[in-house]
Amino acid sequence: MNASPPHDDEAARAANSPLVRDFGLLIKSATRLEQRIDSALRRECGISHTMLEVLIRLCRRPGEEVSQRQLADDLTLTSSGTTRLIDRMEEAGLVRRAPSPGDRRVALVEPTAEGRTAFLGAAAVHARVVEEFFVRPLSAGDYAQLTGALTAIDRALRDETR
């Protein structure tokens, strides 16, 4: 059998590095949790996790004017992706668009009464899944440490001076 080229060993070390492994674990865990949440929401509430994220944003501060552009930025979606999502949510009766009084080119999005009701049911499902798979597996101290670390990472990523 032929010996491995020298770069194969170097590539294997890089692929098996603790940084690659740990970051992969973070991504896999977040993706699996997202899938659990989305599956439960679709099954029990008939909405996607992304739709719930829109409703969370819209229900967070009642009366706040939220534009489609702000939703796209908050959800890290493209403008066209946000438009399609809001179209589906509007068709389902969860949200409505209204022109901004200050700029008729801007579409504001607000939850409907049906959307707020759907949000309350979905929020309970979301909380149950998050509690089961994100909170409960950890001790209180580990959970506090994890959320503190995630806050620090988020802060570092938001720091535009880097």
Protein Blocks (a to p, Z undefined) as FASTA:
>chain_A
ZZddfklmmmmmmmmgmklmmmmmmmmmmmmmmmmmmmmmmmmnopafklmmmmmmmmmm
ghiacdfklmmmmnopafklmmmmmmmmmmnopaccdddfklmkbccddddfklmmmmmm
mmmmmmmmmmmmmmmmpcfklmmmmmmmmmmmmmmmmmmkZZ
